[in-house]
Amino acid sequence: MPVTFSIVAPIFNELDNISELHRRVREVMSVTKGTWELVLVDDGSTDGSTERILLLAKQDRHVRPVIFARNFGHQVAITAGWDYARGDAVVIIDADLQDPPEAIPDLISKWREGYEVVYAVRAEREGETWFKKTTAALFYRIVHRITDVKIPVDTGDFRLMDRKVVDVLKTMHERHRFPRGMSAWVGFRQVGVPYKRAARHAGVTKYPFKKMLKLALNAITGYSYFPLQLATYFGFVAAGLAIIAIPVVIILRLVGHGTFLGQATTLIAVLFLGGVQLIFLGVLGEYLGRIYDEVKGRPLYIVRQEPKG
């Protein structure tokens, strides 16, 4: 039977949330016109989430389990979800229920109006610290400003994508993935829908500061050359300062001024320029490392158990 809607939820140690996610999705989709499926991608869970997913699949034919051989990461789990999704429209949603399933009908409504990507905009955020809210807002605005693709601010992975969009995304095989940037890059008709982001239903966040920083690096290096261009800007500034400083030093030396005698100024200048060079060598290393990962050509993920049918 053709499937109209695929709801994709990456799962990593979300045992206390899975049943509630399933209940609320089922409740919402039962009143939505169209057939549906719930694709649960187990990203190497170790807390019993795998067994709960398989049990739900036995109890409800709408549930389609995709079980990874190990943990490959949230972004890759999203990729597997849209690889296995069969629907005319695919909704990506987090399993912690911060993205409420009750907002899915609003996304569907815009899709039926003809939009091909409908992304959920976080109008309010409950249950998050001041630090998390501030750094998240700063991240979205920096990425929006410096990347070549204008990624909507205050949006996560919670969105609906038309089948034609998903088919394009499936052809993109980069390893360092940023799905919200990828869906912005492909274009098509896009629109945002505001929603209230809830507090986590249970468990702890799977995105500590280290993972958020890695995600930010993927976003910036995947969609912007700005870090590389900074090296050129610093080079011009340093050269300009040197050109200005040469005649100033010569004049002060001629008049016998003692400000620039000795090696202290030279050492400071060498240390500063050496630090700048090391920083930008690190930036170059980030880009080269990503190229190295791409050319190895390894699969993005390995599935231990696929859904039937």
RODO-2510 file (C-alpha; in nm, 4 decimals, decimal comma):
residues 309
     n   res          X          Y          Z
     1     m     0,0000     0,0000     0,0000
     2     p     0,1390     0,3464    -0,0883
     3     v     0,2481     0,5527     0,2131
     4     t     0,1581     0,9206     0,2335
     5     f     0,3549     1,0249     0,5432
     6     s     0,6779     0,8894     0,6929
     7     i     0,7641     1,0061     1,0443
     8     v     1,1371     0,9529     1,1056
     9     a     1,2779     0,9562     1,4599
    10     p     1,6470     0,8867     1,5376
    11     i     1,6802     0,6939     1,8649
    12     f     1,9825     0,6813     2,0937
    13     n     1,9177     0,5634     2,4501
    14     e     1,5618     0,6994     2,4628
    15     l     1,3949     0,4039     2,6375
    16     d     1,1747     0,6269     2,8549
    17     n     1,0529     0,8279     2,5556
    18     i     0,9860     0,5725     2,2820
    19     s     0,6453     0,4492     2,3967
    20     e     0,5185     0,8025     2,4565
    21     l     0,6519     0,9142     2,1179
    22     h     0,4716     0,6230     1,9516
    23     r     0,1464     0,6962     2,1378
    24     r     0,1431     1,0650     2,0493
    25     v     0,2429     1,0127     1,6861
    26     r    -0,0254     0,7465     1,6471
    27     e    -0,2832     0,9751     1,8061
    28     v    -0,1951     1,2641     1,5758
    29     m    -0,1669     1,0622     1,2553
    30     s    -0,4888     0,8666     1,3153
    31     v    -0,6881     1,1827     1,2427
    32     t    -0,4709     1,2871     0,9492
    33     k    -0,5924     1,1962     0,6028
    34     g    -0,3409     0,9599     0,4468
    35     t    -0,1527     0,6425     0,5296
    36     w     0,1539     0,6731     0,7500
    37     e     0,4548     0,4934     0,8976
    38     l     0,6848     0,5582     1,1916
    39     v     1,0500     0,4862     1,1040
    40     l     1,2502     0,4429     1,4252
    41     v     1,6255     0,4458     1,3599
    42     d     1,8138     0,2909     1,6507
    43     d     2,1577     0,4531     1,6571
    44     g     2,3384     0,1868     1,8606
    45     s     2,1372     0,2224     2,1835
    46     t     2,2546     0,0364     2,4938
    47     d     1,9679     0,1033     2,7373
    48     g     1,7051    -0,1353     2,5995
    49     s     1,5711     0,1035     2,3348
    50     t     1,6432    -0,1534     2,0620
    51     e     1,4231    -0,4170     2,2221
    52     r     1,1435    -0,1642     2,2810
    53     i     1,1516    -0,0589     1,9155
    54     l     1,1323    -0,4206     1,7967
    55     l     0,8441    -0,4898     2,0369
    56     l     0,6505    -0,1901     1,9049
    57     a     0,7130    -0,3099     1,5485
    58     k     0,5497    -0,6441     1,6380
    59     q     0,2530    -0,4726     1,7988
    60     d     0,1938    -0,2012     1,5381
    61     r     0,2395    -0,2463     1,1636
    62     h     0,3000     0,1305     1,1283
    63     v     0,6356     0,0998     1,3083
    64     r     0,9360     0,0214     1,0879
    65     p     1,2612    -0,0423     1,2801
    66     v     1,6049     0,0349     1,1373
    67     i     1,8709    -0,1006     1,3737
    68     f     2,2313     0,0198     1,3336
    69     a     2,5266    -0,2115     1,3953
    70     r     2,6760     0,0583     1,6219
    71     n     2,6428     0,4253     1,7033
    72     f     2,6997     0,6381     1,3917
    73     g     2,5598     0,9702     1,5153
    74     h     2,2347     1,1644     1,5068
    75     q     2,2877     1,3225     1,1643
    76     v     2,3635     0,9859     1,0033
    77     a     2,0572     0,8337     1,1711
    78     i     1,8454     1,1041     1,0062
    79     t     2,0049     1,0085     0,6738
    80     a     1,9126     0,6423     0,7239
    81     g     1,5608     0,7509     0,8110
    82     w     1,5021     0,9266     0,4823
    83     d     1,6756     0,6398     0,2991
    84     y     1,4168     0,3942     0,4364
    85     a     1,1167     0,6276     0,4382
    86     r     0,8553     0,5409     0,1753
    87     g     0,6156     0,8332     0,2175
    88     d     0,5239     1,1101    -0,0248
    89     a     0,6225     1,3445     0,2586
    90     v     0,8883     1,2759     0,5238
    91     v     0,8844     1,4361     0,8698
    92     i     1,2010     1,4398     1,0819
    93     i     1,1337     1,4621     1,4560
    94     d     1,3407     1,4139     1,7732
    95     a     1,2523     1,1244     2,0016
    96     d     1,2813     1,3291     2,3236
    97     l     0,9456     1,4970     2,2465
    98     q     1,0888     1,8475     2,2592
    99     d     0,9510     1,8639     1,9063
   100     p     0,5812     1,7957     1,9743
   101     p     0,4117     1,5504     1,7354
   102     e     0,1015     1,7685     1,7703
   103     a     0,2735     2,0251     1,5440
   104     i     0,2933     1,7772     1,2529
   105     p    -0,0549     1,8692     1,1165
   106     d     0,0632     2,2314     1,0795
   107     l     0,3561     2,1112     0,8669
   108     i     0,1254     1,8896     0,6610
   109     s    -0,1141     2,1792     0,6033
   110     k     0,1640     2,3893     0,4453
   111     w     0,2775     2,0897     0,2363
   112     r    -0,0736     2,0531     0,0999
   113     e    -0,0600     2,4202     0,0023
   114     g     0,2285     2,3332    -0,2296
   115     y     0,5413     2,3930    -0,0173
   116     e     0,8099     2,1258    -0,0550
   117     v     1,0126     2,1951     0,2599
   118     v     0,8266     2,3043     0,5732
   119     y     1,0624     2,3719     0,8628
   120     a     0,9520     2,4278     1,2229
   121     v     1,0758     2,7551     1,3760
   122     r     1,1391     2,7590     1,7505
   123     a     0,9320     3,0528     1,8726
   124     e     0,9714     2,9482     2,2387
   125     r     1,2095     2,7073     2,4125
   126     e     1,1136     2,5469     2,7446
   127     g     1,3369     2,3612     2,9865
   128     e     1,6701     2,4910     2,8521
   129     t     1,9374     2,6857     3,0367
   130     w     2,0287     3,0460     2,9624
   131     f     2,3654     2,9255     2,8298
   132     k     2,2035     2,6773     2,5890
   133     k     1,9559     2,9350     2,4583
   134     t     2,2224     3,2037     2,4156
   135     t     2,4776     2,9812     2,2413
   136     a     2,2080     2,8306     2,0166
   137     a     2,0831     3,1749     1,9112
   138     l     2,4415     3,2890     1,8470
   139     f     2,5183     2,9734     1,6461
   140     y     2,2179     3,0106     1,4168
   141     r     2,2926     3,3761     1,3455
   142     i     2,6639     3,3236     1,2789
   143     v     2,5922     3,0313     1,0457
   144     h     2,3210     3,2315     0,8675
   145     r     2,5613     3,5232     0,8172
   146     i     2,8790     3,3495     0,7004
   147     t     2,7542     3,0452     0,5065
   148     d     2,6841     3,0521     0,1343
   149     v     2,3403     2,8938     0,1886
   150     k     2,0949     3,0963     0,3955
   151     i     1,9898     2,8476     0,6609
   152     p     1,6799     2,9701     0,8506
   153     v     1,7573     3,0838     1,2056
   154     d     1,6121     2,9125     1,5128
   155     t     1,5336     2,5929     1,3235
   156     g     1,6436     2,2403     1,4044
   157     d     1,5915     1,9153     1,2176
   158     f     1,2154     1,9124     1,2857
   159     r     1,0699     1,9576     0,9372
   160     l     0,8633     1,8043     0,6604
   161     m     1,0136     1,7370     0,3171
   162     d     0,8409     1,6381    -0,0031
   163     r     0,9414     1,3118    -0,1722
   164     k     1,1194     1,4968    -0,4542
   165     v     1,3347     1,6790    -0,1956
   166     v     1,4183     1,3545    -0,0133
   167     d     1,5164     1,1880    -0,3416
   168     v     1,7658     1,4703    -0,4047
   169     l     1,9035     1,4480    -0,0495
   170     k     1,9600     1,0740    -0,0951
   171     t     2,2105     1,1528    -0,3724
   172     m     2,4235     1,3633    -0,1326
   173     h     2,6773     1,1359     0,0373
   174     e     2,9065     1,3723     0,2303
   175     r     3,0207     1,2221     0,5606
   176     h     3,0167     1,5383     0,7743
   177     r     2,6458     1,5957     0,7504
   178     f     2,4278     1,8909     0,8435
   179     p     2,0743     1,7951     0,7337
   180     r     1,9147     2,1322     0,7990
   181     g     2,1805     2,2918     0,5783
   182     m     2,1389     2,0232     0,3131
   183     s     1,7632     2,0788     0,2940
   184     a     1,8203     2,4542     0,2588
   185     w     2,0847     2,4009    -0,0120
   186     v     1,8581     2,1955    -0,2412
   187     g     1,6140     2,4841    -0,2752
   188     f     1,2496     2,4131    -0,3737
   189     r     0,9603     2,6052    -0,2178
   190     q     1,0271     2,6463     0,1540
   191     v     0,8340     2,8020     0,4411
   192     g     0,8602     2,8146     0,8196
   193     v     0,5944     2,7300     1,0797
   194     p     0,6425     2,8622     1,4367
   195     y     0,5993     2,6239     1,7286
   196     k     0,6682     2,6042     2,1003
   197     r     0,9600     2,3750     2,1764
   198     a     0,8802     2,1747     2,4867
   199     a     1,1051     2,0547     2,7657
   200     r     1,2547     1,7071     2,7272
   201     h     0,9989     1,4428     2,8284
   202     a     1,2529     1,2148     3,0001
   203     g     1,6235     1,1340     3,0052
   204     v     1,9171     1,3636     2,9401
   205     t     2,0291     1,5540     2,6337
   206     k     2,2410     1,3683     2,3787
   207     y     2,3910     1,6973     2,2587
   208     p     2,6426     1,8264     2,5160
   209     f     2,8612     2,1255     2,4340
   210     k     3,1261     1,9111     2,2601
   211     k     2,8724     1,7685     2,0127
   212     m     2,7181     2,1114     1,9562
   213     l     3,0646     2,2456     1,8735
   214     k     3,1219     1,9603     1,6267
   215     l     2,7858     2,0307     1,4644
   216     a     2,8784     2,3983     1,4325
   217     l     3,2094     2,3044     1,2658
   218     n     3,0242     2,0793     1,0198
   219     a     2,7852     2,3619     0,9374
   220     i     3,0574     2,6207     0,8846
   221     t     3,3103     2,4069     0,6979
   222     g     3,0399     2,2377     0,4904
   223     y     2,8777     2,5567     0,3663
   224     s     3,1351     2,8369     0,3930
   225     y     3,4897     2,9292     0,2919
   226     f     3,4917     3,2144     0,5425
   227     p     3,7440     3,0521     0,7834
   228     l     3,9883     3,0124     0,4931
   229     q     3,9251     3,3692     0,3788
   230     l     4,0074     3,4945     0,7273
   231     a     4,3709     3,3943     0,6687
   232     t     4,3840     3,6299     0,3697
   233     y     4,2254     3,9124     0,5700
   234     f     4,4727     3,8681     0,8565
   235     g     4,7572     3,8603     0,6045
   236     f     4,6557     4,1931     0,4533
   237     v     4,6114     4,3510     0,7982
   238     a     4,9539     4,2272     0,9153
   239     a     5,1202     4,3458     0,5931
   240     g     4,9491     4,6846     0,6232
   241     l     5,0670     4,7279     0,9808
   242     a     5,4207     4,6325     0,8778
   243     i     5,4223     4,8877     0,5936
   244     i     5,3040     5,1589     0,8314
   245     a     5,5477     5,0562     1,1045
   246     i     5,8647     5,0584     0,8871
   247     p     5,8902     5,4379     0,8321
   248     v     5,7758     5,5035     1,1919
   249     v     6,0548     5,2871     1,3333
   250     i     6,3147     5,4422     1,0996
   251     i     6,2187     5,7967     1,2031
   252     l     6,2181     5,7113     1,5750
   253     r     6,5594     5,5442     1,5423
   254     l     6,7026     5,8494     1,3601
   255     v     6,5853     6,0891     1,6306
   256     g     6,7319     5,8607     1,8980
   257     h     6,4031     5,7537     2,0555
   258     g     6,4514     5,4415     2,2661
   259     t     6,1032     5,2890     2,2287
   260     f     6,2017     5,0308     1,9671
   261     l     6,5447     4,9355     2,0988
   262     g     6,6058     4,5737     2,1981
   263     q     6,4345     4,2505     2,0976
   264     a     6,1092     4,2625     2,2994
   265     t     5,9024     4,4141     2,0184
   266     t     6,0461     4,1682     1,7670
   267     l     5,9661     3,8714     1,9907
   268     i     5,6081     3,9883     2,0481
   269     a     5,5542     4,0371     1,6737
   270     v     5,7002     3,6924     1,5948
   271     l     5,4872     3,5234     1,8616
   272     f     5,1720     3,6971     1,7383
   273     l     5,2281     3,6099     1,3732
   274     g     5,3330     3,2556     1,4665
   275     g     5,0105     3,2088     1,6623
   276     v     4,8020     3,3371     1,3714
   277     q     4,9817     3,1000     1,1325
   278     l     4,9198     2,8005     1,3623
   279     i     4,5498     2,8877     1,3937
   280     f     4,5056     2,8934     1,0190
   281     l     4,7099     2,5784     0,9735
   282     g     4,4521     2,4202     1,2029
   283     v     4,1696     2,5585     0,9864
   284     l     4,3359     2,4150     0,6756
   285     g     4,3726     2,0853     0,8622
   286     e     3,9972     2,0779     0,9316
   287     y     3,9163     2,1125     0,5623
   288     l     4,1851     1,8615     0,4581
   289     g     4,0629     1,6121     0,7174
   290     r     3,7146     1,6326     0,5720
   291     i     3,8499     1,5733     0,2225
   292     y     4,0393     1,2691     0,3546
   293     d     3,7199     1,1277     0,5088
   294     e     3,5317     1,1759     0,1812
   295     v     3,7868     1,0038    -0,0429
   296     k     3,7938     0,6902     0,1740
   297     g     3,4447     0,6179     0,0467
   298     r     3,3262     0,4177     0,3481
   299     p     2,9502     0,3674     0,3952
   300     l     2,7763     0,6277     0,6101
   301     y     2,6186     0,3596     0,8274
   302     i     2,5790    -0,0180     0,8651
   303     v     2,2365    -0,1654     0,9355
   304     r     2,2123    -0,4783     1,1508
   305     q     1,8398    -0,5219     1,1059
   306     e     1,6166    -0,3698     0,8380
   307     p     1,2371    -0,3259     0,8392
   308     k     1,0360    -0,5932     0,6654
   309     g     0,8618    -0,4940     0,3453
***
